[in-house]
Amino acid sequence: MTANGILGSCCLVLLGLVLQQEALAQFRQLPLAPGNPQELPDKRAMRTQEVPLNLPFWDDFSSGSLSKEKWETQGAFPSYSIGINPPSLGVVYLDGVDAGGNPYSRNALENGEGDALTSHPIDLSGISVADEGSVYLSFFWQAGGRGEHPDAQDALVLSFLDAQGDWVPVWTQQGGEDLSDMEFAQEILPVPPAYQHVDFRFKFSQTGRLSGPFDTWVLDYVFLNKGRNAQDLFRSDRALTRLPGSPFAPYYAIPHFEFTADQVSGRVESQFKNLTNRFRAMEFTVELRELASGRLIARPDQNSPINPVPQALERRDFFSSLSEELELLTDSPFDLEVQVQLSAGDGFLVESITGEDTVFQETVDFRINDTSRIVIPFRDFYAYDDGSADYAAGINQRGGMLALQYRALNPGRLTGVSIKFTNALQRGNGIELMVWDSLENQPLLRQEVVIPAEAGPDGFAFFPIDTTVLVEDTFYVGYTQFSNDYLHLGLDKSGDTGERIFYNVLGAWQQNEEVRGNLMIRPHLSTELLPDDPGVADPEVRLYPNPVSERLWIQGEVQDVAVYDFQGREIKIPQEGDKNGKMLTFTAVQKGLYLIKYTQGTRVVTERIIVK
């Protein structure tokens, strides 16, 4: 081979390696990770007594949680944001990982049943001969939604439990690229007399490869009753289909001292779906209240008619325009509740009509999906997310950097950063916290921190910044990671600020174009500057070793030594020594970030250490 040929071959190999590295090291969406503590029902979410339910059985998941009275769950989760254009507010989704975020098998070739949503026993033994042919189950399904689109080898399966206790598949939907992830389809199936026994149950399950790739099936509006037929596809129900939009979009949270009335985006957006095959006049009301006191701040619409009159099966966006004169008391932190209510004459399910007498079934109340609300915190931080992680996202490159762009409404000092890490197994790992005014410049802050062993009450880890970092207009918060494993950050699907996410895994910054959602990184601000003398340690005082594994020595003349964890709680640590030096023993504490506070004469000094 000639020299030019060898050189050309080497160039091709290097180009291939670069392209392979670029393909492998990138920002991508991930499942909620292994070991992630869930505040959601799992397969043990059983009723204390298995007393069979009675007809009708109905659930539209608009409460935002899975009813323990109706369902047994295995890896199925409720969500207000995963479904796209659902029939009503709230859905439930199956995504191929269990309640802890683990795949059901590590064997890449193993197939079987993964996630499942199973009804509790329903007594169908009393169905009369006249009614036994009129028992039907209907539901809506969607492939993917805002999650991962199901592959062709994966399927959503509906099974019925027969009188012998065996599960019998009665309906199957295969995945594939030809399925729309933007629309819901409705199915209705008979429940034959062979299944009409005292302990009838039905189960939705995800089948296919059990090792991933975490494909998503979305379910909504499940209805089982007698007196139906195959054409019974419409309900006397008009439903809101999503939570109200933030009037401060794209922000879901704003520091109370940063807000001014002219920063209102102008409106509260919502959407309804008419689930009946007839037109229906509707009205809506929008209220903004201070959550703690209930004080009414604004009611931009009260029983306002929706024009033109909604037609049969119509879905429509609507909004309420806000005044720029909102009377928000921003002197101190508070929470703002935004509520949308639909008035369409909905009520209980009609069981029968005899002459002028109407019998209602009060276990099915179609009014529960007519009201939706969000709570917007006005504290000390900015946020795009609503606080709830639907998925995770991250990069898998040692030395890779991830940044989220913000724009400060007014200049301020950065006091800390909150990040929602969803993988409990990654707690205790170190990262380098970073802040930039421009990604083309050197960072304003580089601070090594440790992901704490325990998250705060809202699931976020808070990292205080103990130096002066001033931000104004556009700035970026993020980190550098120290491993090639994906570091799982919470990803909220209630909105999409994906264009504000940037990552650097190959030496150059790239704007995210693949992952949709709100990354759960929150900058905390203050209008107060640090004092002129922040308490810098005397050069003659030395803390070592840092990081520390067992014992920390403080060399120098110090008094009143105290240790605090990342949440500001004082930790009792054994201390030995005198005024000329101390030895602190950390063998009984969890690894993580701690603050050492001590006095030197009249000066109070705080230093940061890492326990590994």
N, C-alpha and C positions, 0 to 999 in steps of 0.2 A: 504494500500500500504506500502511496506517495505521502510526502509530508503534508501536502494540502488535504489529502484524504483523511489522514489521521487527525489533523486539526479540525476538519469539518465534523468528523465523528465525535470528537471530544466536545465540540460546541453543541452538537445535538444532544449528547448525554447531559451536559450541564443545563441546557434549556429544558430538557425533560425533567430534571431534578427540581429546577426552579418552579416549573409549572405544577409539578406534583406537590411541592411544598406549599405553593399558593392555594392549591385546591384543598389541602388538608388543614392548613392554618387559616381559619377565617372565623368571622362572627356568624353564629347560627342559633336558631331556636332549639331549645332542649326541653325534655319533660321535666316536671317538678322532680327533684333529684332524690336518690336513695337516702333513706333516713329522714326525709322531710317530715316534721311533725305536722299533722293535719288537724284542723279543727272541724273536720267533716266526718260524717258517719262512715264507718267501714263495714266489713262483712259481719262484724259482731254487733252491729246496730240493730239488735233484735228487741221486740217488745218483751216486757217482763212476763206476759202471759200470751200464749199463742191461741187466743180466742179468735176464731175465723171472722173475717170481715164479711159484710153483706153488700149486695148491690145497692146503688151504683158505686163503682170505683172510678174516681176522677182525680187527676193531678196535672196541673199545668206548670208546676215548679216555680210559681211566681213569688213564693216566700223567700227564695234564695237559699233554701236548705232542703235536704231530703227528709221527708217525714218518717220517723221511726215507727209510726203506727201503720205505715203502708208498705215500706220497702226494706228489704235486706240488700246491702250493697257490697260489691267486691270490686274496688277500684273505680267506681263510678262517682262523679262529682257534679254538683250543681254549679251553674255559672249564669251571670247576667250578660256576659260579653262574648262567649265562644260562638254562639249561634249567630248566623247572618240572616236577617229578616225572619225571625221566628214567628209562629202564630200568636204567641203571647209572651209576656214578660217572664224571662227565666227559662233555662233549659237544663238538661243533664247530659253529660258527655262521657263516653268510654274511650280511653286513649291508650290502652295496651300496657299500662304499668299499674302496679298494685297501689294500695293506700299509702305505702311508704315510698313510692316512686321507683320501685324496682321492676325490671322486666320479669315475667313469670318463668323464664328459663334462660340459662346462659348458653344453652346448646343452640347454635345458629340454625340447625336443621329441624328442631322440634316444632311441631304444630299442635294446636289444641285450642281450648277455651281460655281466654284471658279475662278481661273485665266482664262483669255481669251486674245487671239490675233486676232483682227478683221481687215479685209481689209477695206479701204475706198471704197465708191461706185465705181463700174466699169461699164461703159456703154457697155452692150452687145446687145443693141437694134438694132444695125446696122449689125448684123451677117446675111449673106445671107443664103438662103435656102440650097444652095450647101455646105456651111460651118457649118451649125448648128449642124451637127453630129460629127464635128471634134474639138469641144472645150473641152479641158481636163485640169485638175489641177493635178500637181504632187508635191510631197514633200518627204522629208526624216524625219524619227522620230527615237528616241531612248528612251528606258525606263531607267530612273535613271541617266545614265552617271556617273559623279563624285558627283552627288547629292544623294538623297534618292531613293531607288528602290520603284516603285509604288506597293501598295498592290492590292490583287485580286478584292477588292470592288471599286477600283478607276479606272477611265477610261480617255482616251484622245478621244475627240469627234470632228469631223468636221461637220459643219452645213452650209447650203446654205440659203440665204435670198430669199424668193420667191416674186412674184410681189405684193402680198397682205401685205408684210412687216412681214411675219412670218418666224421664224428660223426653218428649217427642218433638222434634223440629217441625214447625208448621209453615215457616216463611223464612226465606234467605235472600239477602241482598249482597251481591259481590261488589267489591270495590273496583276501581279502574278510572282511567283518565276521562272517560266519557261521562262520568257523573258530575253534575253541577255542584259546586260548593257554595253557591249563592242562594239556592232556593231549597225550601222544604217540600217534601212529597208526603201525601197522606195515604195511609193504608187502612183498610178495614177488613177484618177476617171473622168468620163465624167461629163460635165455640160449640162444637157438636155435642150432642147429648152424652157421648162417651166420656167427655171431660167434666160433666156436670155432677160433681161429687162434693163432699163436705170440705175437702182440703184442696180444692183447685188452686193452682198457682200458675203464673206465666213469668217467663224470664227472657230478657233481652241480653244477648251475650255477643262478645267480639271473638271471632275465631280467626286463626291464621298462624303466622309465625310468632312464637312466644318470646323471641329475643329482641323484638322491635319490628319496624322502626317507629313505634308509638303512633300509629295512625289513629285518626279520630272519627268517631261516629257520634252524632248529636241527636237527642230525642226530645220530644215535647208533646204536650197535650194528649195524655193517655186517658182513654175513656172506655170503660167496660160496663155494659148494662143490657138488660132485656128490653123487649119492645122495639128493637131496631131491625134494620135490613141493610143490604149491601149499598144502598144509596143514601144512607143516613150519615152524611158527611158534614152537615152544617149545625152549628150551635147558636142559640140565642145569646150570643156573647160578643161584646165589643171590648177589645183588650188593648191596653198599652203594651208595646213590644220591646221597650228599652228604657233604661234609666234616663232621667233628665240630663241634658248636656250642661256642662259647667258654663255659667255666664261669664266666667273669667278665662275662657279657653285661650290658649292651650293649657293653662294652669288649672290644676285641681286643688292646689293649696298655695297660699301667698302669705309671706310674713305680714302680720297685721300692721306693722309700722311702715311697710312699703306701699300699702294700698292707698289709692285715691280714686274718687268716684269716676273720673274720666277714663279709668282703665277697665270699665265694664265692657265686655265684648258686644253687648247690645241685645242679647236674647237668650232665652232658655229653649232649647230644641227638644222635641219629642216625636213620637210616632205611634199611630194606632193601626189596628187591623180589625175590620168588620168580618166576623166569622160566620155570619148568617148570609143566606142568599137573597136578602131583601135590603133595600135602602133603609137607612136609619138616621134620624136627626140626632146630633150630639152637641154637647157643650163641654167646655173645659175651664178649669181654674188653676192658676199658678200662684203659689205663695212662697215668700222668703221669710224665714223666722230665725231668731236667735235661738239655738237649740236648748240651752240651759234654762232660759227664762220663759221661752215661748213667745217672746215679744215679736209682734208682727212688724217686719221691716218694709215689706212691699207686697202688694197683691196686684200685679200688672194686668191680670185677667181674672174675672169672676163670672162664672157661668156664661162665658163668651161662646156664641154659636160657631160651629165649624162650618164654613161656607166654601164651596157649595155643599149641599147635603151629601154625606158619604153614600156611595152606591154599594150594591151587594158585593161582598168579598173584597172590598177596596182596602188597600194599604196606603196610608198617606202620612207624610211628614208634616208637622205643624210646629209653630213656635210662638213664643210670647216675647214681645219687645219690652225691654226694661228702660226705665228712666235713668238718666245720668245723675239723678239726685238721690241716690240710695243713702239712707240714714244709717250708715254702719258706724258703730262706736269702736273705732280702731285704736283707742288708747291702751287697751289690754287684750290679751289673747281671747278668742271666742270661736265657737263653731256655728256655721251658717247652714241651716237646713233649707234645701230647695225641694218643693213638692209640686207634683203635677197630678191633677185628679180629673178623670174623664167621667162625664155624666151622660149615660146613654139609656137609662131605664133598665139596666141589667138587674137580675134578681136570682132567686133560687131556680133550680132545674124543675121544670113542670113534669110531674109524674103522670097525671091523668086529668082529663077534663070531662066532666059529666054534667050536661046541661049548663047551668050557671055556676057549678061548683068546680073549682080548680084545686087539685092536690099538689103541693110542692114537696120536693125532696130537699130538705134543708142541709143535707150533708154535702151538697154541691152548690156553692155560692159563686156565681159568675162575677160578683162585684170585687173579688179579691185581687183581680188583675187590672182594676180601674185606677189604682193609685200607685205611684212610684216616687221615690225620694232619694236624694243623695245628701251627704253632709260634707261641707267644704271647711277644712280647718284653716283658721287664720291664726297661726302660731308664730314660729320664727323661721319657717323653712318654705322653700319652693318645692312643688312636686307636679309632675305630669300624671302620675299614677293615682289610682283610687285606694291604694293600700292593700289590694288583694292580688296575689300572684296567680295567674292562670297557667302560665308556663314559666320556663327559665330561659336564659340566653347567656352566651359567653363566648370567649375565645380559648384556643388550646395551643398557646405558644409561650414558652418561657421567654420572658423579656418583652412579651407583647403588651400593648397598652390599649385601654378602652376609655373613651371619654364621652360625656353627655353634655350637650350644649345648653346653656341657659342665658337668659337676658334679664339682668336686674332692672326692675322698674325704677329704682333709685339706688344711688351708690350706698355701699355698706361694707362692713367687715365680716369676713367669713369666720364663723366660730366653730364649725364642725361639718361633717358629712355623715349622712345616714345611708346605709346600703342594706337592701334585703337580700341576704344570701340564703338560698333555699336548700342547700345540701348540708345537712347536719354533720356529715362525715368530713366536711372540709373546714369545720370550725377548728381554730387553733393554728391554721395556716397563716403565713405572713403575706402581706402585699405592701406595695409602696403607694400610699395615697398621693394623688397629684392634682394640682390646680393650674390652669393656664388662662391667660388673657387672650391668647391666640395660639393655635396649634403650630403656627410657623415660628413661634418664639420658644425660648426656654421656659420651663414651668415656674410659676410663682411659688410653688410649694412642692417639696418632696419629703414625705414623712413615712417612715416604716411603721406599720401597725400590724396587729394580729387580729384575725377574725375571732371575736369572743366566743367562749364556750357556750354562753347563753345569750340569746337575742333579747332585746327589750320587749316590753309588753305588747308592742305593735308588730313584733317580728323583725324589726330593723336593728342592725348594729350601728351604734353611734360612735364616731371617731372624733374626739375633740381636737381642735387646732389650737396650739398654745403659742402661736406667733402671729404677728400682724400680717394678714392677707386682705388687701382691699380690692373689691370688685366693683365694676360699674359697666353698664351696657352688657356686651357679650362676654361670657366667660365659660370655662369648661371644668367639670369635675370628673375624676376617674381614678385609675390606678394602673400600675404595672404589676403583672403577676410573675411568680417565681417557679412555675411548673408548666409542663406540657399538657396537663389535664384541663378539661373544661371547668372553669370556675363558674358555678351556677348562680346567676343573679335573677331576681324576680322579674317577670315580664307580665305586665297588666295589659289585657286585650280590650279594655273599655274604650280606648282611643288609639290613635296612631301618631306618635311623634318619632317614628323610626328615622326620619331624615335628619334628626338632631343627634344621632348616634354615630360616633366615629371610632375607628380602630386602626391600630398600627401593628402589623405582625411581620412585615417584611422590610421595615425601614422607611416606610412612607405611609402617611395617613390616608385612609379610605373612608368615604361616606357610606354608611349602611344603605343598601338597596334591596336587601332580601327579607329581613325580619320586620314584621309589622307589630306595633304595640308600643307600650310605654315602659322604658327601662326604669327600674326602681332604685334610682340614686337621687338623694335629696340634699341640696346645700342648705345649711343653717346660717343665718345672718344676724348681725346686730348693728345698731346705729352708734354704739359706744366703742370708742377706741380703747386699746390696752393702756394702762397707766404708763407714765414716762419711765418709772422704775419697776419693771415687771417681776423683779426678784430673780436676778441672774445669779447662778451659783458662784460662790467664791472659788477662784482657781485652786485654792488650797484644799477644797473639799472634793473628794473623788468617790464615785460609786462604781464598784466593780465586783464580779464581771457583769456585763450587760450585753446580750441576754444572760439571764441567770437560770440555773437548773435547780439548785438546792439552797445555797446561802449567798447573801449579798452583803458585802462589806461597805460601810460608809466611813471613809477615812477623813477626819477633820473634826473641828469643834462645832457640833450641831446639837440642837435641843428639840424636844417635842416632835419626834419623828412619828409620822402617821402614814398609813398605806390605804389607798382608795382603788376600787375597781373602776372599769370604764363607765359605769353608771353613776359614779360619785358616791358609792357606799363605802364606808370605812371597813377595812378588813383587819381583823385582829391577827397580828403576826408576832411570833416569839422574837424578842429582842434581847441582846446581851451587849454589855459594854458600858462605857462611861461617856463623859462630855467630849472626850478626844476621839471617839470612834464608836461605831455600832456594828453589830452583826445581826442580820435579819434572816430568819429561816423560812423558806417558801416551800418546803417539801409537802405540805398538806393543802396547798392551794392548786386550783386549776391553771393550766397554762393560758397565757393571754397578756393583755396590756394592763399595766398598773401604774399609778401615780404615787410617787414618794414625796411627801410634803414635810418640810422641817423648817426650823427657824435658825437664823444667824443673827444674834443680837435682836434688833427691832425689825429685821427683814424676814419675810416669809418666802421660801423658795419651793418651787415644785419641779420635779424632774420625772421623766418618763422612763420606765424600764419594761422589758419583755421577759416573762417567765416562760421557758420552753420545756 
